[in-house]
């Protein structure tokens, strides 16, 4: 993978427009004004909204995966009695798009995302109308059948892909009830005798460990000629709360070599209870042995540059610029920060035309849910050779930040939860010029067919 960062910085100096922030992005950090609305008690068909007929299906589809006994949601939402008790809170969180917790702006950038858990506008209107009407139950006979939820220890992606072909667990680690950040970095051999191309990757903490695993990195190591283990610089995946996994698009490939090792770096944070022998595991699903990808895909850490020193009661914005000597397709985008980070944007700058395009904007970013946004293949950003990936993050160290533990403190770049970080995990498929032009042509043909009614 070519790193032409100096060239991208020259592009920035030559075009000051790259450093001019769009007003909309700046305003994304400001709280939205409250708007008074008249109560709505029915949805589009004119019928009264009830829990049994209208709200329960939405909760089953989008909320109960977390909001059930023994899971991370702070309350159960399995029954009418459960939901009725919390209806005002549900209304507030849903109307503000805080729940379900998938932070991603709806009015700018690419909207076709895989595993997108955002509620539709219609679903939001239904829940708001139900709460405003006094949260009526309706006829219990209208309730959908209860969902048969999988065992919480199961792999999330097993429902779609079956059980993983290979599981590589870290070694057990006991997390104390109290204390500061802890890192566990065992080196574990991968029991694989033949090179295989990876189709899917998922990292799974233990059920109890999900409360204390801040994030978990898994890095590939191989044995060098002198017998020493050497990092290959490639990252299998980066787990954080809310991340599903890595799904490599068809035609692209990540190779897992035989006789390799994984260096774990599991970041724990004590949460008030001892977690005995926590084991975080790495699951691999493979392509068939004869699979040969057309292009290589990798997951890499794209850093934002400059000093990150946020004064007490201050704010900050930093940027990073990355370009390649060949075309790439951006398959996923996962910004990473901590408690003061509030917003993130991914843009692409096209040097031949001087145009810049917002691909993704998260103006309500939160460290509690570090999603990886997987683009649908037919809309994933295509970056020409020499194009610039632009990353912009915003930070808020004031008392207006609801999760700021102490606005009186200076905040610097660092690995602790109370420090800040500034990078994005981006999965990129590295194309050649023919492949890039073919993808552009395919998309143009699809757009023409859609515009002409399929003719």
C-alpha positions as CSV (number, residue, x, y, z in Angstrom):
1,X,0.0,0.0,0.0
2,X,1.5,3.3,-1.1
3,X,1.6,6.1,1.4
4,X,1.7,9.4,-0.4
5,X,0.8,11.5,2.6
6,X,3.4,14.3,1.9
7,X,1.8,14.7,-1.5
8,X,-1.6,15.1,0.0
9,X,-0.3,17.7,2.3
10,X,1.1,19.6,-0.7
11,X,-2.3,19.5,-2.2
12,X,-3.7,21.1,1.0
13,X,-1.2,23.9,0.9
14,X,-2.0,24.6,-2.7
15,X,-5.7,24.7,-2.1
16,X,-6.8,26.5,1.0
17,X,-10.4,25.5,0.3
18,X,-9.6,22.1,1.8
19,X,-9.2,23.7,5.2
20,X,-12.4,25.7,5.1
21,X,-15.0,24.0,7.2
22,X,-18.5,23.8,5.9
23,X,-20.9,25.7,8.1
24,X,-23.1,22.7,8.4
25,X,-20.3,20.7,9.9
26,X,-19.4,23.3,12.4
27,X,-23.1,23.7,13.5
28,X,-23.2,19.9,14.0
29,X,-21.6,20.4,17.4
30,X,-24.2,22.9,18.5
31,X,-27.3,21.7,20.4
32,X,-30.4,21.7,18.2
33,X,-33.1,24.2,19.3
34,X,-36.2,22.7,20.9
35,X,-39.2,22.8,18.6
36,X,-42.7,22.7,20.0
37,X,-44.9,20.2,18.3
38,X,-48.6,19.5,18.6
39,X,-49.3,15.9,19.9
40,X,-49.9,13.4,17.2
41,X,-52.1,10.4,18.1
42,X,-52.4,8.5,14.8
43,X,-50.2,7.5,11.9
44,X,-50.6,7.7,8.2
45,X,-53.6,5.3,7.9
46,X,-55.6,7.4,10.5
47,X,-55.9,4.5,13.0
48,X,-55.0,5.1,16.6
49,X,-51.5,4.0,17.5
50,X,-51.2,1.2,20.1
51,X,-48.4,-0.7,21.6
52,X,-49.7,-4.2,20.6
53,X,-50.2,-3.4,16.9
54,X,-47.7,-0.7,16.1
55,X,-45.0,-0.2,18.7
56,X,-44.2,-3.8,19.7
57,X,-43.0,-4.8,16.2
58,X,-40.6,-1.9,16.2
59,X,-39.2,-2.8,19.6
60,X,-38.7,-6.4,18.5
61,X,-36.9,-5.4,15.3
62,X,-34.7,-2.6,16.7
63,X,-34.6,-2.5,20.5
64,X,-35.1,-5.9,22.3
65,X,-31.7,-7.2,21.1
66,X,-30.2,-5.1,23.9
67,X,-33.3,-4.3,26.1
68,X,-34.0,-7.7,27.6
69,X,-33.1,-9.3,30.9
70,X,-29.4,-9.9,31.3
71,X,-28.3,-7.7,28.4
72,X,-26.7,-4.3,28.2
73,X,-29.9,-2.3,27.9
74,X,-30.6,-0.6,31.3
75,X,-34.3,-1.8,31.2
76,X,-36.3,-4.6,29.5
77,X,-38.7,-3.7,26.7
78,X,-40.2,-7.1,26.2
79,X,-43.7,-6.4,27.5
80,X,-46.2,-3.6,27.4
81,X,-45.7,-3.0,31.2
82,X,-42.0,-2.6,30.6
83,X,-42.4,-0.1,27.7
84,X,-45.3,1.8,29.3
85,X,-43.1,2.6,32.3
86,X,-40.4,4.1,30.2
87,X,-42.5,5.6,27.4
88,X,-41.5,9.2,27.9
89,X,-37.8,8.3,28.0
90,X,-38.3,6.1,24.9
91,X,-39.9,9.0,23.1
92,X,-37.1,11.4,23.9
93,X,-34.3,9.0,22.9
94,X,-36.0,7.9,19.7
95,X,-37.1,11.4,18.6
96,X,-33.5,12.6,19.1
97,X,-32.1,9.6,17.2
98,X,-30.1,8.5,20.2
99,X,-31.7,5.1,20.2
100,X,-31.3,2.7,18.6
101,X,-27.6,3.6,19.0
102,X,-26.4,4.0,15.4
103,X,-24.9,7.5,15.2
104,X,-24.9,8.6,11.5
105,X,-26.4,11.7,9.9
106,X,-29.5,11.0,7.8
107,X,-29.3,14.1,5.5
108,X,-25.8,14.1,4.2
109,X,-23.4,11.6,2.7
110,X,-23.9,8.0,1.7
111,X,-27.0,6.4,3.2
112,X,-26.9,2.9,1.8
113,X,-25.2,1.0,4.7
114,X,-25.1,-2.6,5.6
115,X,-26.6,-3.6,9.0
116,X,-28.0,-0.1,9.4
117,X,-30.0,-0.1,12.6
118,X,-31.4,3.5,12.4
119,X,-35.1,3.8,12.7
120,X,-37.1,5.0,9.7
121,X,-38.9,8.3,9.9
122,X,-42.2,6.4,9.9
123,X,-41.1,4.3,12.9
124,X,-40.0,7.4,14.8
125,X,-43.3,9.0,14.1
126,X,-45.2,5.9,15.3
127,X,-43.3,5.8,18.7
128,X,-43.7,9.5,19.2
129,X,-47.5,9.4,18.4
130,X,-47.9,6.4,20.8
131,X,-46.2,8.2,23.7
132,X,-48.1,11.5,23.0
133,X,-51.4,9.6,23.1
134,X,-50.7,8.3,26.6
135,X,-49.0,5.0,25.6
136,X,-52.2,2.9,25.0
137,X,-51.8,-0.8,25.0
138,X,-54.5,-1.7,22.4
139,X,-55.6,-5.3,21.9
140,X,-53.1,-7.8,23.2
141,X,-54.3,-10.1,20.4
142,X,-52.5,-7.8,18.0
143,X,-49.1,-8.6,19.5
144,X,-46.6,-10.3,17.2
145,X,-45.2,-13.6,18.4
146,X,-42.3,-13.2,20.9
147,X,-38.8,-13.4,19.3
148,X,-36.7,-16.4,20.1
149,X,-33.4,-14.7,20.8
150,X,-30.1,-16.6,20.3
151,X,-27.9,-17.5,23.1
152,X,-25.9,-14.3,24.1
153,X,-22.7,-16.3,23.9
154,X,-23.2,-17.0,20.2
155,X,-21.4,-15.2,17.4
156,X,-23.5,-12.3,16.0
157,X,-22.7,-13.2,12.4
158,X,-23.5,-16.9,12.8
159,X,-27.1,-16.4,11.8
160,X,-26.0,-15.2,8.4
161,X,-22.8,-17.2,7.8
162,X,-23.0,-20.2,10.2
163,X,-20.5,-21.0,12.8
164,X,-16.9,-19.6,12.2
165,X,-14.5,-21.9,10.5
166,X,-11.7,-21.1,13.0
167,X,-11.8,-19.5,16.5
168,X,-8.7,-18.1,18.1
169,X,-9.2,-17.1,21.7
170,X,-7.0,-14.8,23.8
171,X,-5.7,-16.1,27.1
172,X,-8.0,-15.6,30.1
173,X,-7.7,-12.4,32.1
174,X,-9.3,-11.4,35.3
175,X,-10.6,-7.8,35.4
176,X,-10.8,-6.2,38.9
177,X,-13.8,-4.4,40.2
178,X,-12.1,-1.1,40.5
179,X,-9.0,0.5,39.0
180,X,-7.7,2.3,35.9
181,X,-7.3,1.2,32.3
182,X,-5.7,-2.2,31.8
183,X,-4.2,-3.8,28.7
184,X,-3.8,-7.5,28.0
185,X,-1.5,-8.4,25.1
186,X,-0.9,-12.1,24.8
187,X,0.6,-13.6,21.6
188,X,-1.4,-16.6,20.4
189,X,-0.6,-19.1,17.6
190,X,-3.2,-19.5,14.9
191,X,-3.8,-23.2,14.2
192,X,-3.9,-23.0,10.4
193,X,-1.7,-25.2,8.2
194,X,-2.7,-23.7,4.8
195,X,-3.1,-20.1,3.6
196,X,-6.8,-19.1,3.4
197,X,-8.6,-16.0,2.3
198,X,-10.9,-14.4,4.9
199,X,-14.6,-13.8,4.1
200,X,-15.8,-12.6,7.5
201,X,-14.1,-11.6,10.9
202,X,-15.8,-11.1,14.2
203,X,-14.3,-10.4,17.7
204,X,-16.5,-11.6,20.6
205,X,-15.8,-10.8,24.3
206,X,-17.3,-13.1,26.8
207,X,-20.9,-12.2,27.9
208,X,-19.6,-10.8,31.2
209,X,-16.7,-9.2,29.5
210,X,-18.8,-7.0,27.3
211,X,-19.2,-4.6,30.2
212,X,-15.4,-4.1,30.6
213,X,-13.9,-4.5,27.1
214,X,-13.3,-1.0,25.9
215,X,-11.8,-2.3,22.7
216,X,-9.7,-5.2,21.4
217,X,-7.2,-5.1,18.6
218,X,-5.9,-8.2,16.8
219,X,-2.7,-7.8,14.7
220,X,-1.1,-10.4,12.4
221,X,2.5,-11.7,13.2
222,X,4.6,-14.0,11.1
223,X,7.9,-15.8,11.8
224,X,10.9,-14.1,10.2
225,X,13.9,-15.9,8.7
226,X,15.8,-15.6,12.0
227,X,12.9,-17.2,13.9
228,X,11.7,-13.9,15.4
229,X,8.1,-13.0,15.2
230,X,7.5,-9.9,13.1
231,X,4.4,-7.7,12.9
232,X,3.0,-7.6,9.4
233,X,1.3,-4.3,10.1
234,X,-2.0,-5.7,9.1
235,X,-4.9,-5.5,11.5
236,X,-7.5,-8.3,11.4
237,X,-10.1,-6.1,13.1
238,X,-10.7,-3.6,15.8
239,X,-13.5,-4.4,18.2
240,X,-15.4,-1.8,20.2
241,X,-18.9,-1.6,21.6
242,X,-21.4,-1.5,18.7
243,X,-19.1,-2.9,16.1
244,X,-20.4,-6.0,14.2
245,X,-17.3,-7.2,12.4
246,X,-15.5,-7.2,9.1
247,X,-17.3,-8.5,6.0
248,X,-14.9,-8.5,3.0
249,X,-16.8,-7.8,-0.3
250,X,-16.8,-10.4,-3.0
251,X,-13.9,-10.1,-5.4
252,X,-11.6,-8.7,-2.7
253,X,-9.5,-10.6,-0.3
254,X,-7.6,-10.6,3.0
255,X,-5.1,-13.4,3.3
256,X,-4.5,-15.3,6.6
257,X,-1.2,-17.0,6.1
258,X,-0.5,-20.5,7.6
259,X,1.6,-20.7,10.7
260,X,0.8,-17.1,11.8
261,X,0.1,-15.6,15.1
262,X,-2.2,-13.0,16.5
263,X,-1.0,-10.3,18.9
264,X,-4.0,-9.3,21.1
265,X,-4.3,-5.9,22.6
266,X,-7.4,-6.0,24.8
267,X,-8.2,-2.7,26.6
268,X,-10.2,-3.3,29.8
269,X,-11.8,-0.8,32.1
270,X,-13.1,-1.9,35.5
271,X,-16.8,-1.3,35.9
272,X,-17.5,-2.2,39.6
273,X,-17.6,-6.0,39.5
274,X,-14.8,-8.5,39.2
275,X,-14.9,-10.4,35.9
276,X,-13.1,-13.7,36.3
277,X,-11.2,-15.3,33.5
278,X,-12.5,-13.1,30.7
279,X,-11.7,-14.5,27.3
280,X,-12.1,-12.5,24.1
281,X,-12.1,-14.6,20.9
282,X,-11.5,-14.0,17.2
283,X,-13.7,-15.8,14.7
284,X,-12.8,-16.4,11.1
285,X,-15.1,-17.4,8.2
286,X,-13.1,-18.4,5.1
287,X,-13.7,-18.5,1.4
288,X,-13.4,-21.9,-0.4
289,X,-9.8,-23.0,-0.7
290,X,-9.7,-22.3,-4.4
291,X,-11.0,-18.7,-4.0
292,X,-8.7,-16.2,-5.8
293,X,-9.6,-12.5,-5.2
294,X,-9.2,-9.9,-8.0
295,X,-8.0,-7.2,-5.6
296,X,-6.5,-7.0,-2.1
297,X,-8.4,-5.4,0.8
298,X,-6.8,-4.3,4.0
299,X,-7.9,-2.6,7.3
300,X,-5.6,0.2,8.3
301,X,-5.3,3.0,10.9
302,X,-5.7,6.4,9.2
303,X,-4.4,9.0,11.6
304,X,-5.4,12.7,12.0
305,X,-2.4,15.0,12.3
306,X,-1.4,17.9,14.5
307,X,-1.3,18.5,18.2
308,X,-4.3,17.3,20.2
309,X,-4.2,19.4,23.3
310,X,-7.7,20.6,24.4
311,X,-7.7,23.3,27.1
312,X,-10.2,23.3,29.9
313,X,-13.6,24.4,28.7
314,X,-12.2,24.4,25.2
315,X,-13.0,22.8,21.9
316,X,-10.8,21.5,19.1
317,X,-10.8,20.4,15.5
318,X,-8.2,18.3,13.7
319,X,-7.8,16.8,10.2
320,X,-5.9,14.1,8.4
321,X,-5.2,13.7,4.7
322,X,-4.3,10.5,2.9
323,X,-3.9,9.6,-0.8
324,X,-2.6,6.7,-2.9
325,X,-0.8,6.3,-6.2
326,X,-3.6,3.9,-7.3
327,X,-7.4,3.9,-7.1
328,X,-9.1,2.5,-4.0
329,X,-12.6,1.7,-2.9
330,X,-13.5,2.6,0.7
331,X,-15.5,-0.3,2.1
332,X,-16.0,0.8,5.7
333,X,-15.3,3.7,8.0
334,X,-14.9,3.6,11.7
335,X,-13.9,6.8,13.5
336,X,-12.3,6.3,16.9
337,X,-12.0,8.7,19.9
338,X,-12.9,8.9,23.5
339,X,-15.0,11.0,25.9
340,X,-14.4,14.5,24.4
341,X,-14.9,13.5,20.7
342,X,-18.3,14.7,19.4
343,X,-18.3,14.5,15.6
344,X,-16.5,13.0,12.7
345,X,-16.6,13.4,8.9
346,X,-15.1,11.5,5.9
347,X,-14.7,13.4,2.7
348,X,-13.0,12.8,-0.6
349,X,-11.2,15.5,-2.6
350,X,-10.8,15.0,-6.4
351,X,-7.7,17.0,-7.5
352,X,-8.6,17.0,-11.2
353,X,-11.8,18.9,-10.7
354,X,-11.2,20.6,-7.3
355,X,-14.4,19.0,-6.0
356,X,-14.8,17.6,-2.5
357,X,-17.6,15.3,-1.4
358,X,-18.9,14.3,2.0
359,X,-19.1,10.6,2.2
360,X,-20.1,10.2,5.9
361,X,-21.0,12.6,8.7
362,X,-21.5,11.7,12.3
363,X,-22.4,14.8,14.2
364,X,-23.7,13.1,17.3
365,X,-20.7,10.7,17.7
366,X,-20.3,9.0,21.1
367,X,-17.5,6.8,22.5
368,X,-20.1,4.4,23.9
369,X,-21.0,3.1,20.4
370,X,-18.0,2.8,18.0
371,X,-19.7,1.6,14.9
372,X,-18.0,0.6,11.7
373,X,-20.1,1.9,8.8
374,X,-20.1,-0.7,6.0
375,X,-21.0,0.8,2.7
376,X,-23.1,-1.2,0.2
377,X,-20.8,-2.2,-2.7
378,X,-22.6,-0.2,-5.4
379,X,-22.2,3.1,-3.5
380,X,-18.9,2.6,-1.6
381,X,-16.7,5.6,-2.3
382,X,-14.4,5.2,-5.3
383,X,-11.2,7.3,-4.9
384,X,-9.1,7.9,-8.1
385,X,-5.3,7.7,-8.0
386,X,-4.1,10.9,-6.3
387,X,-7.5,11.6,-4.7
388,X,-7.4,12.6,-1.1
389,X,-9.3,11.0,1.8
390,X,-10.1,13.8,4.2
391,X,-10.8,13.1,7.9
392,X,-12.1,15.7,10.3
393,X,-12.9,15.2,14.0
394,X,-14.3,17.7,16.5
395,X,-13.8,17.7,20.3
396,X,-15.7,19.3,23.1
397,X,-14.1,19.7,26.6
398,X,-16.8,22.0,27.9
399,X,-19.6,21.4,30.4
400,X,-22.0,21.2,27.4
401,X,-20.5,17.7,26.6
402,X,-22.8,15.4,28.6
403,X,-20.1,12.6,29.0
404,X,-17.2,14.9,29.8
405,X,-15.9,13.7,33.2
406,X,-14.1,16.9,34.1
407,X,-14.1,20.1,31.9
408,X,-11.4,21.6,34.2
409,X,-8.7,19.3,32.9
410,X,-6.4,19.7,30.0
411,X,-6.9,16.7,27.6
412,X,-4.0,15.3,25.5
413,X,-3.6,12.5,23.0
414,X,-3.2,9.1,24.8
415,X,-4.4,5.6,25.2
416,X,-6.4,6.0,28.5
417,X,-10.1,6.4,28.4
418,X,-9.7,9.9,29.8
419,X,-7.2,10.8,27.1
420,X,-8.1,11.4,23.5
421,X,-7.4,9.7,20.3
422,X,-7.7,10.7,16.6
423,X,-7.8,8.0,14.0
424,X,-10.2,6.0,11.8
425,X,-10.2,2.4,10.9
426,X,-10.8,2.2,7.2
427,X,-11.1,-1.0,5.1
428,X,-10.0,-0.2,1.5
429,X,-9.9,-2.4,-1.6
430,X,-6.8,-1.5,-3.7
431,X,-7.8,-1.3,-7.3
432,X,-5.9,-1.0,-10.6
433,X,-7.0,1.5,-13.2
434,X,-8.9,-1.0,-15.3
435,X,-10.9,-2.2,-12.2
436,X,-11.6,1.4,-11.1
437,X,-12.9,2.3,-14.6
438,X,-15.0,-0.9,-14.8
439,X,-16.7,-0.1,-11.4
440,X,-17.4,3.5,-12.6
441,X,-18.9,2.2,-15.8
442,X,-21.1,-0.4,-13.9
443,X,-22.4,2.3,-11.6
444,X,-23.2,4.6,-14.6
445,X,-25.1,1.8,-16.3
446,X,-27.1,1.1,-13.1
447,X,-27.9,4.8,-12.7
448,X,-29.0,5.0,-16.4
449,X,-31.2,1.9,-16.0
450,X,-32.8,3.2,-12.8
451,X,-33.4,6.6,-14.4
452,X,-35.0,5.1,-17.5
453,X,-37.2,2.7,-15.6
454,X,-34.9,-0.2,-16.2
455,X,-34.9,0.2,-20.0
